[in-house]
Amino acid sequence: MATETQESAKLTQLAHENPDEIEVAAGREREQLEGWIPALATEAEIREALEKAFDYRGDITITKKDGLQVVGYLFDRRRGDSLADSFVRVIPSNEKTRVNIAYSEIAALAFSGRDTAAGKTFEAWVKKYWDKKAAGERNIQIEPEKLD
């Protein structure tokens, strides 16, 4: 959190900027994670893979150290000081309950489900529109993809 002095200095700096130039935020490059099985050898690799799983818009498969597999959507994570204090929260595909799994209980992770957000950028939508228009279609409506 910024201090009042830092906040004041930033506002002074921004007062001299062109608003149109500073309104552009750099986007984030999307990784192709579908089908990826990360190595979970170190604590840093475990934390990084679970952060990516949190951003993933498909199902993941977590294999716990006791051999139990949980397949579902990772919707939350709680980062603690250690792996035992850190948890992911998953909604399993085959039930409506929520499951808490400690990072320390995770033996393997796989990005097993289809990434429902892949290719769903605004640019892709506009390209589809212009392709249909160029093909001579009229009353063009780009419908959302049906959910499974």
N, CA, C and O atoms as a GROMACS GRO file, in nm:
protein
  592
    1MET      N    1   0.084  -0.117   0.000
    1MET     CA    2   0.000   0.000   0.000
    1MET      C    3   0.089   0.124   0.000
    1MET      O    4   0.188   0.129   0.072
    2ALA      N    5   0.055   0.221  -0.078
    2ALA     CA    6   0.135   0.343  -0.093
    2ALA      C    7   0.111   0.436   0.025
    2ALA      O    8   0.001   0.445   0.079
    3THR      N    9   0.218   0.506   0.065
    3THR     CA   10   0.206   0.606   0.170
    3THR      C   11   0.149   0.734   0.109
    3THR      O   12   0.142   0.747  -0.013
    4GLU      N   13   0.109   0.826   0.194
    4GLU     CA   14   0.055   0.953   0.145
    4GLU      C   15   0.158   1.029   0.063
    4GLU      O   16   0.123   1.092  -0.037
    5THR      N   17   0.284   1.025   0.104
    5THR     CA   18   0.391   1.093   0.031
    5THR      C   19   0.409   1.032  -0.108
    5THR      O   20   0.422   1.104  -0.207
    6GLN      N   21   0.409   0.897  -0.114
    6GLN     CA   22   0.423   0.830  -0.243
    6GLN      C   23   0.304   0.861  -0.333
    6GLN      O   24   0.320   0.884  -0.453
    7GLU      N   25   0.185   0.861  -0.274
    7GLU     CA   26   0.064   0.890  -0.351
    7GLU      C   27   0.067   1.032  -0.405
    7GLU      O   28   0.031   1.055  -0.521
    8SER      N   29   0.109   1.127  -0.324
    8SER     CA   30   0.118   1.267  -0.366
    8SER      C   31   0.220   1.284  -0.478
    8SER      O   32   0.196   1.357  -0.574
    9ALA      N   33   0.334   1.216  -0.466
    9ALA     CA   34   0.438   1.226  -0.569
    9ALA      C   35   0.388   1.167  -0.701
    9ALA      O   36   0.416   1.220  -0.808
   10LYS      N   37   0.314   1.057  -0.693
   10LYS     CA   38   0.261   0.995  -0.815
   10LYS      C   39   0.158   1.086  -0.882
   10LYS      O   40   0.157   1.098  -1.005
   11LEU      N   41   0.071   1.149  -0.804
   11LEU     CA   42  -0.029   1.241  -0.859
   11LEU      C   43   0.037   1.361  -0.925
   11LEU      O   44  -0.009   1.408  -1.030
   12THR      N   45   0.143   1.412  -0.864
   12THR     CA   46   0.217   1.525  -0.922
   12THR      C   47   0.279   1.485  -1.056
   12THR      O   48   0.275   1.560  -1.152
   13GLN      N   49   0.336   1.365  -1.060
   13GLN     CA   50   0.396   1.314  -1.183
   13GLN      C   51   0.290   1.297  -1.292
   13GLN      O   52   0.313   1.334  -1.407
   14LEU      N   53   0.175   1.241  -1.257
   14LEU     CA   54   0.070   1.216  -1.355
   14LEU      C   55   0.003   1.343  -1.404
   14LEU      O   56  -0.056   1.344  -1.512
   15ALA      N   57   0.011   1.452  -1.327
   15ALA     CA   58  -0.050   1.579  -1.367
   15ALA      C   59   0.013   1.633  -1.495
   15ALA      O   60  -0.050   1.710  -1.567
   16HIS      N   61   0.136   1.594  -1.523
   16HIS     CA   62   0.207   1.643  -1.640
   16HIS      C   63   0.198   1.546  -1.759
   16HIS      O   64   0.259   1.572  -1.863
   17GLU      N   65   0.125   1.439  -1.745
   17GLU     CA   66   0.113   1.336  -1.850
   17GLU      C   67  -0.013   1.358  -1.934
   17GLU      O   68  -0.109   1.419  -1.887
   18ASN      N   69  -0.010   1.310  -2.056
   18ASN     CA   70  -0.127   1.312  -2.143
   18ASN      C   71  -0.217   1.194  -2.103
   18ASN      O   72  -0.172   1.080  -2.110
   19PRO      N   73  -0.342   1.219  -2.063
   19PRO     CA   74  -0.429   1.110  -2.017
   19PRO      C   75  -0.449   1.000  -2.120
   19PRO      O   76  -0.463   0.884  -2.083
   20ASP      N   77  -0.451   1.035  -2.249
   20ASP     CA   78  -0.470   0.934  -2.353
   20ASP      C   79  -0.352   0.838  -2.362
   20ASP      O   80  -0.369   0.722  -2.400
   21GLU      N   81  -0.235   0.886  -2.327
   21GLU     CA   82  -0.116   0.802  -2.335
   21GLU      C   83  -0.101   0.711  -2.213
   21GLU      O   84  -0.045   0.602  -2.225
   22ILE      N   85  -0.150   0.753  -2.098
   22ILE     CA   86  -0.132   0.671  -1.977
   22ILE      C   87  -0.249   0.577  -1.951
   22ILE      O   88  -0.245   0.498  -1.857
   23GLU      N   89  -0.353   0.584  -2.033
   23GLU     CA   90  -0.470   0.497  -2.015
   23GLU      C   91  -0.449   0.357  -2.072
   23GLU      O   92  -0.534   0.270  -2.054
   24VAL      N   93  -0.338   0.336  -2.138
   24VAL     CA   94  -0.312   0.206  -2.200
   24VAL      C   95  -0.233   0.119  -2.101
   24VAL      O   96  -0.125   0.155  -2.056
   25ALA      N   97  -0.291   0.006  -2.069
   25ALA     CA   98  -0.224  -0.089  -1.981
   25ALA      C   99  -0.178  -0.208  -2.065
   25ALA      O  100  -0.250  -0.255  -2.153
   26ALA      N  101  -0.060  -0.253  -2.038
   26ALA     CA  102  -0.007  -0.367  -2.112
   26ALA      C  103  -0.088  -0.491  -2.079
   26ALA      O  104  -0.121  -0.517  -1.963
   27GLY      N  105  -0.121  -0.568  -2.180
   27GLY     CA  106  -0.195  -0.692  -2.160
   27GLY      C  107  -0.102  -0.802  -2.115
   27GLY      O  108   0.020  -0.786  -2.108
   28ARG      N  109  -0.162  -0.914  -2.084
   28ARG     CA  110  -0.083  -1.028  -2.041
   28ARG      C  111  -0.092  -1.136  -2.146
   28ARG      O  112  -0.201  -1.168  -2.195
   29GLU      N  113   0.019  -1.192  -2.181
   29GLU     CA  114   0.022  -1.298  -2.281
   29GLU      C  115  -0.035  -1.426  -2.220
   29GLU      O  116   0.007  -1.468  -2.112
   30ARG      N  117  -0.131  -1.486  -2.289
   30ARG     CA  118  -0.193  -1.609  -2.241
   30ARG      C  119  -0.107  -1.728  -2.278
   30ARG      O  120  -0.062  -1.740  -2.392
   31GLU      N  121  -0.085  -1.815  -2.184
   31GLU     CA  122  -0.010  -1.937  -2.210
   31GLU      C  123  -0.106  -2.047  -2.252
   31GLU      O  124  -0.222  -2.048  -2.212
   32GLN      N  125  -0.057  -2.139  -2.332
   32GLN     CA  126  -0.135  -2.256  -2.369
   32GLN      C  127  -0.110  -2.360  -2.259
   32GLN      O  128  -0.008  -2.429  -2.261
   33LEU      N  129  -0.203  -2.370  -2.165
   33LEU     CA  130  -0.185  -2.460  -2.051
   33LEU      C  131  -0.262  -2.590  -2.066
   33LEU      O  132  -0.236  -2.687  -1.994
   34GLU      N  133  -0.356  -2.594  -2.158
   34GLU     CA  134  -0.440  -2.714  -2.173
   34GLU      C  135  -0.352  -2.835  -2.200
   34GLU      O  136  -0.274  -2.837  -2.294
   35GLY      N  137  -0.366  -2.938  -2.115
   35GLY     CA  138  -0.289  -3.061  -2.129
   35GLY      C  139  -0.154  -3.059  -2.058
   35GLY      O  140  -0.085  -3.161  -2.055
   36TRP      N  141  -0.116  -2.947  -2.001
   36TRP     CA  142   0.015  -2.933  -1.936
   36TRP      C  143   0.016  -3.006  -1.803
   36TRP      O  144  -0.080  -2.997  -1.727
   37ILE      N  145   0.124  -3.077  -1.775
   37ILE     CA  146   0.146  -3.142  -1.645
   37ILE      C  147   0.277  -3.086  -1.591
   37ILE      O  148   0.384  -3.131  -1.631
   38PRO      N  149   0.269  -2.988  -1.501
   38PRO     CA  150   0.391  -2.924  -1.452
   38PRO      C  151   0.468  -3.013  -1.355
   38PRO      O  152   0.412  -3.098  -1.286
   39ALA      N  153   0.599  -2.992  -1.352
   39ALA     CA  154   0.683  -3.058  -1.252
   39ALA      C  155   0.664  -2.983  -1.120
   39ALA      O  156   0.668  -2.860  -1.117
   40LEU      N  157   0.643  -3.056  -1.015
   40LEU     CA  158   0.622  -2.993  -0.885
   40LEU      C  159   0.735  -3.034  -0.790
   40LEU      O  160   0.711  -3.089  -0.682
   41ALA      N  161   0.859  -3.006  -0.832
   41ALA     CA  162   0.975  -3.050  -0.756
   41ALA      C  163   1.009  -2.959  -0.639
   41ALA      O  164   1.054  -3.006  -0.534
   42THR      N  165   0.987  -2.829  -0.655
   42THR     CA  166   1.023  -2.735  -0.549
   42THR      C  167   0.899  -2.660  -0.501
   42THR      O  168   0.795  -2.662  -0.566
   43GLU      N  169   0.912  -2.594  -0.388
   43GLU     CA  170   0.801  -2.514  -0.336
   43GLU      C  171   0.764  -2.403  -0.434
   43GLU      O  172   0.646  -2.374  -0.453
   44ALA      N  173   0.864  -2.341  -0.496
   44ALA     CA  174   0.837  -2.234  -0.593
   44ALA      C  175   0.761  -2.286  -0.714
   44ALA      O  176   0.670  -2.219  -0.763
   45GLU      N  177   0.795  -2.406  -0.762
   45GLU     CA  178   0.724  -2.464  -0.876
   45GLU      C  179   0.580  -2.498  -0.841
   45GLU      O  180   0.489  -2.480  -0.923
   46ILE      N  181   0.557  -2.546  -0.719
   46ILE     CA  182   0.421  -2.576  -0.673
   46ILE      C  183   0.339  -2.449  -0.668
   46ILE      O  184   0.227  -2.445  -0.720
   47ARG      N  185   0.393  -2.346  -0.608
   47ARG     CA  186   0.319  -2.219  -0.596
   47ARG      C  187   0.291  -2.158  -0.734
   47ARG      O  188   0.180  -2.111  -0.759
   48GLU      N  189   0.390  -2.160  -0.823
   48GLU     CA  190   0.372  -2.102  -0.957
   48GLU      C  191   0.267  -2.180  -1.037
   48GLU      O  192   0.181  -2.120  -1.101
   49ALA      N  193   0.272  -2.313  -1.032
   49ALA     CA  194   0.176  -2.395  -1.106
   49ALA      C  195   0.035  -2.374  -1.054
   49ALA      O  196  -0.060  -2.369  -1.132
   50LEU      N  197   0.019  -2.360  -0.922
   50LEU     CA  198  -0.115  -2.339  -0.866
   50LEU      C  199  -0.168  -2.199  -0.895
   50LEU      O  200  -0.289  -2.181  -0.905
   51GLU      N  201  -0.080  -2.100  -0.908
   51GLU     CA  202  -0.123  -1.967  -0.951
   51GLU      C  203  -0.176  -1.973  -1.094
   51GLU      O  204  -0.277  -1.911  -1.126
   52LYS      N  205  -0.106  -2.047  -1.180
   52LYS     CA  206  -0.152  -2.061  -1.318
   52LYS      C  207  -0.283  -2.139  -1.322
   52LYS      O  208  -0.371  -2.108  -1.403
   53ALA      N  209  -0.297  -2.239  -1.235
   53ALA     CA  210  -0.422  -2.317  -1.229
   53ALA      C  211  -0.538  -2.229  -1.184
   53ALA      O  212  -0.651  -2.248  -1.228
   54PHE      N  213  -0.511  -2.132  -1.096
   54PHE     CA  214  -0.614  -2.040  -1.051
   54PHE      C  215  -0.666  -1.954  -1.166
   54PHE      O  216  -0.785  -1.924  -1.174
   55ASP      N  217  -0.576  -1.913  -1.256
   55ASP     CA  218  -0.614  -1.831  -1.371
   55ASP      C  219  -0.674  -1.913  -1.485
   55ASP      O  220  -0.735  -1.858  -1.576
   56TYR      N  221  -0.656  -2.044  -1.481
   56TYR     CA  222  -0.702  -2.132  -1.588
   56TYR      C  223  -0.854  -2.142  -1.586
   56TYR      O  224  -0.913  -2.151  -1.478
   57ARG      N  225  -0.917  -2.139  -1.701
   57ARG     CA  226  -1.064  -2.142  -1.709
   57ARG      C  227  -1.117  -2.278  -1.752
   57ARG      O  228  -1.216  -2.287  -1.825
   58GLY      N  229  -1.052  -2.382  -1.707
   58GLY     CA  230  -1.097  -2.519  -1.734
   58GLY      C  231  -1.074  -2.604  -1.609
   58GLY      O  232  -1.026  -2.555  -1.507
   59ASP      N  233  -1.109  -2.730  -1.620
   59ASP     CA  234  -1.088  -2.820  -1.507
   59ASP      C  235  -0.942  -2.861  -1.497
   59ASP      O  236  -0.870  -2.867  -1.597
   60ILE      N  237  -0.901  -2.889  -1.375
   60ILE     CA  238  -0.768  -2.940  -1.347
   60ILE      C  239  -0.785  -3.073  -1.274
   60ILE      O  240  -0.892  -3.102  -1.221
   61THR      N  241  -0.680  -3.152  -1.273
   61THR     CA  242  -0.679  -3.277  -1.196
   61THR      C  243  -0.567  -3.267  -1.095
   61THR      O  244  -0.450  -3.251  -1.130
   62ILE      N  245  -0.604  -3.278  -0.969
   62ILE     CA  246  -0.505  -3.278  -0.861
   62ILE      C  247  -0.497  -3.420  -0.808
   62ILE      O  248  -0.598  -3.480  -0.771
   63THR      N  249  -0.376  -3.474  -0.806
   63THR     CA  250  -0.353  -3.604  -0.744
   63THR      C  251  -0.288  -3.578  -0.609
   63THR      O  252  -0.180  -3.519  -0.600
   64LYS      N  253  -0.357  -3.622  -0.505
   64LYS     CA  254  -0.305  -3.601  -0.370
   64LYS      C  255  -0.202  -3.710  -0.338
   64LYS      O  256  -0.197  -3.813  -0.404
   65LYS      N  257  -0.122  -3.685  -0.236
   65LYS     CA  258  -0.018  -3.780  -0.196
   65LYS      C  259  -0.075  -3.913  -0.149
   65LYS      O  260  -0.004  -4.014  -0.151
   66ASP      N  261  -0.202  -3.915  -0.106
   66ASP     CA  262  -0.265  -4.042  -0.066
   66ASP      C  263  -0.323  -4.118  -0.186
   66ASP      O  264  -0.385  -4.223  -0.168
   67GLY      N  265  -0.305  -4.065  -0.308
   67GLY     CA  266  -0.350  -4.132  -0.430
   67GLY      C  267  -0.487  -4.086  -0.479
   67GLY      O  268  -0.523  -4.116  -0.593
   68LEU      N  269  -0.562  -4.014  -0.398
   68LEU     CA  270  -0.695  -3.966  -0.437
   68LEU      C  271  -0.681  -3.857  -0.543
   68LEU      O  272  -0.598  -3.767  -0.531
   69GLN      N  273  -0.765  -3.865  -0.647
   69GLN     CA  274  -0.765  -3.762  -0.751
   69GLN      C  275  -0.890  -3.677  -0.738
   69GLN      O  276  -1.000  -3.728  -0.716
   70VAL      N  277  -0.872  -3.546  -0.752
   70VAL     CA  278  -0.982  -3.451  -0.752
   70VAL      C  279  -0.980  -3.379  -0.886
   70VAL      O  280  -0.883  -3.311  -0.920
   71VAL      N  281  -1.088  -3.394  -0.963
   71VAL     CA  282  -1.100  -3.328  -1.092
   71VAL      C  283  -1.206  -3.220  -1.078
   71VAL      O  284  -1.319  -3.249  -1.037
   72GLY      N  285  -1.171  -3.097  -1.110
   72GLY     CA  286  -1.268  -2.990  -1.098
   72GLY      C  287  -1.208  -2.855  -1.128
   72GLY      O  288  -1.098  -2.843  -1.182
   73TYR      N  289  -1.284  -2.752  -1.091
   73TYR     CA  290  -1.247  -2.613  -1.119
   73TYR      C  291  -1.186  -2.551  -0.994
   73TYR      O  292  -1.249  -2.547  -0.888
   74LEU      N  293  -1.063  -2.502  -1.006
   74LEU     CA  294  -0.996  -2.435  -0.894
   74LEU      C  295  -1.043  -2.290  -0.891
   74LEU      O  296  -1.010  -2.212  -0.980
   75PHE      N  297  -1.121  -2.254  -0.789
   75PHE     CA  298  -1.180  -2.120  -0.786
   75PHE      C  299  -1.118  -2.027  -0.682
   75PHE      O  300  -1.149  -1.908  -0.682
   76ASP      N  301  -1.033  -2.079  -0.595
   76ASP     CA  302  -0.975  -1.994  -0.491
   76ASP      C  303  -0.846  -2.058  -0.442
   76ASP      O  304  -0.827  -2.179  -0.452
   77ARG      N  305  -0.759  -1.974  -0.390
   77ARG     CA  306  -0.638  -2.023  -0.323
   77ARG      C  307  -0.605  -1.930  -0.209
   77ARG      O  308  -0.629  -1.810  -0.217
   78ARG      N  309  -0.551  -1.987  -0.105
   78ARG     CA  310  -0.510  -1.912   0.014
   78ARG      C  311  -0.362  -1.939   0.036
   78ARG      O  312  -0.323  -2.051   0.070
   79ARG      N  313  -0.280  -1.837   0.018
   79ARG     CA  314  -0.136  -1.854   0.031
   79ARG      C  315  -0.093  -1.824   0.173
   79ARG      O  316  -0.122  -1.718   0.228
   80GLY      N  317  -0.023  -1.920   0.231
   80GLY     CA  318   0.031  -1.904   0.366
   80GLY      C  319   0.182  -1.899   0.362
   80GLY      O  320   0.243  -1.892   0.255
   81ASP      N  321   0.243  -1.903   0.481
   81ASP     CA  322   0.389  -1.898   0.491
   81ASP      C  323   0.454  -2.027   0.442
   81ASP      O  324   0.565  -2.024   0.388
   82SER      N  325   0.386  -2.139   0.461
   82SER     CA  326   0.442  -2.268   0.420
   82SER      C  327   0.341  -2.339   0.330
   82SER      O  328   0.228  -2.293   0.315
   83LEU      N  329   0.382  -2.452   0.272
   83LEU     CA  330   0.291  -2.529   0.189
   83LEU      C  331   0.176  -2.587   0.271
   83LEU      O  332   0.065  -2.602   0.221
   84ALA      N  333   0.204  -2.621   0.397
   84ALA     CA  334   0.099  -2.677   0.485
   84ALA      C  335  -0.005  -2.571   0.520
   84ALA      O  336  -0.120  -2.604   0.548
   85ASP      N  337   0.034  -2.443   0.520
   85ASP     CA  338  -0.057  -2.332   0.553
   85ASP      C  339  -0.128  -2.276   0.430
   85ASP      O  340  -0.213  -2.188   0.443
   86SER      N  341  -0.095  -2.326   0.312
   86SER     CA  342  -0.153  -2.276   0.188
   86SER      C  343  -0.254  -2.378   0.136
   86SER      O  344  -0.231  -2.499   0.143
   87PHE      N  345  -0.368  -2.329   0.084
   87PHE     CA  346  -0.475  -2.417   0.038
   87PHE      C  347  -0.529  -2.372  -0.096
   87PHE      O  348  -0.529  -2.253  -0.129
   88VAL      N  349  -0.576  -2.469  -0.175
   88VAL     CA  350  -0.655  -2.440  -0.293
   88VAL      C  351  -0.796  -2.487  -0.263
   88VAL      O  352  -0.817  -2.580  -0.186
   89ARG      N  353  -0.893  -2.421  -0.326
   89ARG     CA  354  -1.032  -2.461  -0.311
   89ARG      C  355  -1.083  -2.500  -0.449
   89ARG      O  356  -1.071  -2.424  -0.545
   90VAL      N  357  -1.141  -2.619  -0.457
   90VAL     CA  358  -1.182  -2.677  -0.584
   90VAL      C  359  -1.328  -2.718  -0.576
   90VAL      O  360  -1.374  -2.769  -0.474
   91ILE      N  361  -1.402  -2.694  -0.686
   91ILE     CA  362  -1.537  -2.749  -0.700
   91ILE      C  363  -1.523  -2.871  -0.790
   91ILE      O  364  -1.501  -2.857  -0.910
   92PRO      N  365  -1.535  -2.992  -0.733
   92PRO     CA  366  -1.520  -3.113  -0.815
   92PRO      C  367  -1.627  -3.120  -0.924
   92PRO      O  368  -1.740  -3.074  -0.905
   93SER      N  369  -1.591  -3.178  -1.038
   93SER     CA  370  -1.682  -3.189  -1.153
   93SER      C  371  -1.805  -3.273  -1.123
   93SER      O  372  -1.912  -3.248  -1.178
   94ASN      N  373  -1.790  -3.372  -1.036
   94ASN     CA  374  -1.899  -3.466  -1.014
   94ASN      C  375  -1.982  -3.438  -0.889
   94ASN      O  376  -2.068  -3.519  -0.853
   95GLU      N  377  -1.958  -3.326  -0.822
   95GLU     CA  378  -2.038  -3.291  -0.704
   95GLU      C  379  -2.041  -3.140  -0.686
   95GLU      O  380  -1.965  -3.067  -0.750
   96LYS      N  381  -2.130  -3.094  -0.600
   96LYS     CA  382  -2.148  -2.950  -0.580
   96LYS      C  383  -2.078  -2.896  -0.456
   96LYS      O  384  -2.086  -2.776  -0.427
   97THR      N  385  -2.010  -2.982  -0.382
   97THR     CA  386  -1.940  -2.936  -0.262
   97THR      C  387  -1.807  -2.874  -0.300
   97THR      O  388  -1.757  -2.892  -0.411
   98ARG      N  389  -1.750  -2.801  -0.207
   98ARG     CA  390  -1.619  -2.741  -0.228
   98ARG      C  391  -1.518  -2.818  -0.144
   98ARG      O  392  -1.545  -2.856  -0.030
   99VAL      N  393  -1.399  -2.840  -0.203
   99VAL     CA  394  -1.296  -2.918  -0.138
   99VAL      C  395  -1.175  -2.829  -0.112
   99VAL      O  396  -1.130  -2.757  -0.202
  100ASN      N  397  -1.123  -2.833   0.010
  100ASN     CA  398  -0.999  -2.762   0.044
  100ASN      C  399  -0.885  -2.862   0.038
  100ASN      O  400  -0.895  -2.971   0.096
  101ILE      N  401  -0.777  -2.827  -0.031
  101ILE     CA  402  -0.661  -2.915  -0.041
  101ILE      C  403  -0.538  -2.832  -0.007
  101ILE      O  404  -0.513  -2.728  -0.069
  102ALA      N  405  -0.461  -2.878   0.090
  102ALA     CA  406  -0.336  -2.810   0.127
  102ALA      C  407  -0.233  -2.830   0.016
  102ALA      O  408  -0.227  -2.937  -0.043
  103TYR      N  409  -0.154  -2.728  -0.010
  103TYR     CA  410  -0.049  -2.739  -0.111
  103TYR      C  411   0.042  -2.859  -0.079
  103TYR      O  412   0.089  -2.928  -0.169
  104SER      N  413   0.066  -2.882   0.050
  104SER     CA  414   0.156  -2.989   0.092
  104SER      C  415   0.100  -3.128   0.063
  104SER      O  416   0.175  -3.226   0.064
  105GLU      N  417  -0.031  -3.139   0.037
  105GLU     CA  418  -0.094  -3.268   0.006
  105GLU      C  419  -0.091  -3.301  -0.143
  105GLU      O  420  -0.129  -3.411  -0.182
  106ILE      N  421  -0.048  -3.208  -0.227
  106ILE     CA  422  -0.054  -3.225  -0.372
  106ILE      C  423   0.071  -3.295  -0.423
  106ILE      O  424   0.184  -3.248  -0.404
  107ALA      N  425   0.049  -3.410  -0.490
  107ALA     CA  426   0.159  -3.486  -0.549
  107ALA      C  427   0.175  -3.452  -0.697
  107ALA      O  428   0.287  -3.447  -0.748
  108ALA      N  429   0.063  -3.427  -0.766
  108ALA     CA  430   0.069  -3.398  -0.909
  108ALA      C  431  -0.047  -3.306  -0.948
  108ALA      O  432  -0.151  -3.303  -0.882
  109LEU      N  433  -0.027  -3.233  -1.056
  109LEU     CA  434  -0.128  -3.141  -1.107
  109LEU      C  435  -0.130  -3.154  -1.259
  109LEU      O  436  -0.024  -3.160  -1.322
  110ALA      N  437  -0.250  -3.158  -1.317
  110ALA     CA  438  -0.263  -3.163  -1.462
  110ALA      C  439  -0.374  -3.068  -1.505
  110ALA      O  440  -0.479  -3.061  -1.441
  111PHE      N  441  -0.350  -2.996  -1.612
  111PHE     CA  442  -0.451  -2.907  -1.670
  111PHE      C  443  -0.530  -2.993  -1.768
  111PHE      O  444  -0.504  -2.993  -1.888
  112SER      N  445  -0.628  -3.066  -1.715
  112SER     CA  446  -0.694  -3.174  -1.788
  112SER      C  447  -0.816  -3.131  -1.868
  112SER      O  448  -0.849  -3.196  -1.968
  113GLY      N  449  -0.883  -3.026  -1.828
  113GLY     CA  450  -1.005  -2.984  -1.897
  113GLY      C  451  -0.978  -2.886  -2.008
  113GLY      O  452  -0.870  -2.828  -2.018
  114ARG      N  453  -1.078  -2.868  -2.093
  114ARG     CA  454  -1.068  -2.771  -2.203
  114ARG      C  455  -1.067  -2.630  -2.147
  114ARG      O  456  -1.147  -2.596  -2.059
  115ASP      N  457  -0.977  -2.548  -2.197
  115ASP     CA  458  -0.968  -2.408  -2.156
  115ASP      C  459  -1.080  -2.332  -2.225
  115ASP      O  460  -1.072  -2.301  -2.344
  116THR      N  461  -1.185  -2.301  -2.150
  116THR     CA  462  -1.304  -2.238  -2.208
  116THR      C  463  -1.280  -2.094  -2.252
  116THR      O  464  -1.362  -2.038  -2.324
  117ALA      N  465  -1.168  -2.033  -2.208
  117ALA     CA  466  -1.140  -1.895  -2.246
  117ALA      C  467  -1.044  -1.885  -2.365
  117ALA      O  468  -1.021  -1.775  -2.416
  118ALA      N  469  -0.990  -1.996  -2.410
  118ALA     CA  470  -0.892  -1.993  -2.519
  118ALA      C  471  -0.957  -1.941  -2.647
  118ALA      O  472  -1.062  -1.990  -2.689
  119GLY      N  473  -0.893  -1.843  -2.709
  119GLY     CA  474  -0.942  -1.789  -2.835
  119GLY      C  475  -1.063  -1.699  -2.821
  119GLY      O  476  -1.128  -1.668  -2.922
  120LYS      N  477  -1.097  -1.657  -2.702
  120LYS     CA  478  -1.217  -1.577  -2.680
  120LYS      C  479  -1.185  -1.430  -2.658
  120LYS      O  480  -1.250  -1.363  -2.578
  121THR      N  481  -1.086  -1.379  -2.730
  121THR     CA  482  -1.052  -1.238  -2.716
  121THR      C  483  -1.146  -1.152  -2.798
  121THR      O  484  -1.215  -1.202  -2.887
  122PHE      N  485  -1.148  -1.025  -2.770
  122PHE     CA  486  -1.228  -0.932  -2.848
  122PHE      C  487  -1.180  -0.930  -2.993
  122PHE      O  488  -1.259  -0.921  -3.086
  123GLU      N  489  -1.048  -0.938  -3.010
  123GLU     CA  490  -0.991  -0.938  -3.145
  123GLU      C  491  -1.041  -1.058  -3.225
  123GLU      O  492  -1.070  -1.044  -3.344
  124ALA      N  493  -1.051  -1.175  -3.161
  124ALA     CA  494  -1.101  -1.295  -3.230
  124ALA      C  495  -1.247  -1.276  -3.269
  124ALA      O  496  -1.289  -1.319  -3.376
  125TRP      N  497  -1.325  -1.212  -3.182
  125TRP     CA  498  -1.466  -1.187  -3.210
  125TRP      C  499  -1.480  -1.094  -3.331
  125TRP      O  500  -1.562  -1.118  -3.420
  126VAL      N  501  -1.401  -0.987  -3.333
  126VAL     CA  502  -1.406  -0.891  -3.444
  126VAL      C  503  -1.362  -0.957  -3.574
  126VAL      O  504  -1.422  -0.933  -3.679
  127LYS      N  505  -1.259  -1.041  -3.569
  127LYS     CA  506  -1.213  -1.111  -3.690
  127LYS      C  507  -1.324  -1.200  -3.744
  127LYS      O  508  -1.344  -1.203  -3.866
  128LYS      N  509  -1.395  -1.272  -3.658
  128LYS     CA  510  -1.507  -1.356  -3.703
  128LYS      C  511  -1.613  -1.272  -3.772
  128LYS      O  512  -1.667  -1.310  -3.875
  129TYR      N  513  -1.643  -1.156  -3.713
  129TYR     CA  514  -1.743  -1.067  -3.769
  129TYR      C  515  -1.703  -1.023  -3.909
  129TYR      O  516  -1.783  -1.032  -4.003
  130TRP      N  517  -1.578  -0.976  -3.924
  130TRP     CA  518  -1.533  -0.925  -4.054
  130TRP      C  519  -1.520  -1.037  -4.156
  130TRP      O  520  -1.542  -1.014  -4.275
  131ASP      N  521  -1.484  -1.158  -4.114
  131ASP     CA  522  -1.479  -1.271  -4.206
  131ASP      C  523  -1.618  -1.302  -4.261
  131ASP      O  524  -1.634  -1.328  -4.380
  132LYS      N  525  -1.719  -1.298  -4.174
  132LYS     CA  526  -1.856  -1.324  -4.219
  132LYS      C  527  -1.904  -1.212  -4.311
  132LYS      O  528  -1.971  -1.238  -4.411
  133LYS      N  529  -1.870  -1.090  -4.277
  133LYS     CA  530  -1.912  -0.975  -4.360
  133LYS      C  531  -1.845  -0.983  -4.497
  133LYS      O  532  -1.910  -0.957  -4.598
  134ALA      N  533  -1.718  -1.020  -4.502
  134ALA     CA  534  -1.645  -1.033  -4.628
  134ALA      C  535  -1.702  -1.145  -4.714
  134ALA      O  536  -1.694  -1.140  -4.837
  135ALA      N  537  -1.760  -1.247  -4.649
  135ALA     CA  538  -1.819  -1.359  -4.722
  135ALA      C  539  -1.958  -1.324  -4.776
  135ALA      O  540  -2.020  -1.405  -4.844
  136GLY      N  541  -2.007  -1.201  -4.746
  136GLY     CA  542  -2.135  -1.156  -4.798
  136GLY      C  543  -2.254  -1.187  -4.710
  136GLY      O  544  -2.368  -1.167  -4.752
  137GLU      N  545  -2.231  -1.234  -4.590
  137GLU     CA  546  -2.343  -1.263  -4.501
  137GLU      C  547  -2.410  -1.134  -4.457
  137GLU      O  548  -2.346  -1.029  -4.445
  138ARG      N  549  -2.540  -1.143  -4.432
  138ARG     CA  550  -2.615  -1.028  -4.383
  138ARG      C  551  -2.676  -1.064  -4.248
  138ARG      O  552  -2.684  -1.181  -4.212
  139ASN      N  553  -2.718  -0.962  -4.175
  139ASN     CA  554  -2.774  -0.982  -4.040
  139ASN      C  555  -2.681  -1.070  -3.955
  139ASN      O  556  -2.723  -1.170  -3.896
  140ILE      N  557  -2.557  -1.032  -3.952
  140ILE     CA  558  -2.455  -1.112  -3.883
  140ILE      C  559  -2.474  -1.101  -3.733
  140ILE      O  560  -2.480  -0.992  -3.676
  141GLN      N  561  -2.485  -1.215  -3.671
  141GLN     CA  562  -2.489  -1.223  -3.525
  141GLN      C  563  -2.388  -1.328  -3.483
  141GLN      O  564  -2.397  -1.444  -3.522
  142ILE      N  565  -2.295  -1.288  -3.404
  142ILE     CA  566  -2.199  -1.385  -3.355
  142ILE      C  567  -2.250  -1.433  -3.219
  142ILE      O  568  -2.250  -1.359  -3.121
  143GLU      N  569  -2.291  -1.558  -3.217
  143GLU     CA  570  -2.350  -1.616  -3.098
  143GLU      C  571  -2.239  -1.672  -3.008
  143GLU      O  572  -2.136  -1.718  -3.058
  144PRO      N  573  -2.259  -1.669  -2.877
  144PRO     CA  574  -2.160  -1.730  -2.788
  144PRO      C  575  -2.162  -1.881  -2.805
  144PRO      O  576  -2.264  -1.941  -2.841
  145GLU      N  577  -2.047  -1.940  -2.778
  145GLU     CA  578  -2.035  -2.085  -2.788
  145GLU      C  579  -2.120  -2.151  -2.679
  145GLU      O  580  -2.127  -2.100  -2.567
  146LYS      N  581  -2.182  -2.260  -2.710
  146LYS     CA  582  -2.263  -2.333  -2.613
  146LYS      C  583  -2.172  -2.396  -2.508
  146LYS      O  584  -2.068  -2.452  -2.541
  147LEU      N  585  -2.212  -2.386  -2.382
  147LEU     CA  586  -2.137  -2.448  -2.274
  147LEU      C  587  -2.168  -2.596  -2.267
  147LEU      O  588  -2.280  -2.638  -2.296
  148ASP      N  589  -2.070  -2.673  -2.229
  148ASP     CA  590  -2.091  -2.818  -2.216
  148ASP      C  591  -2.174  -2.851  -2.095
  148ASP      O  592  -2.201  -2.969  -2.069
   0.00000   0.00000   0.00000
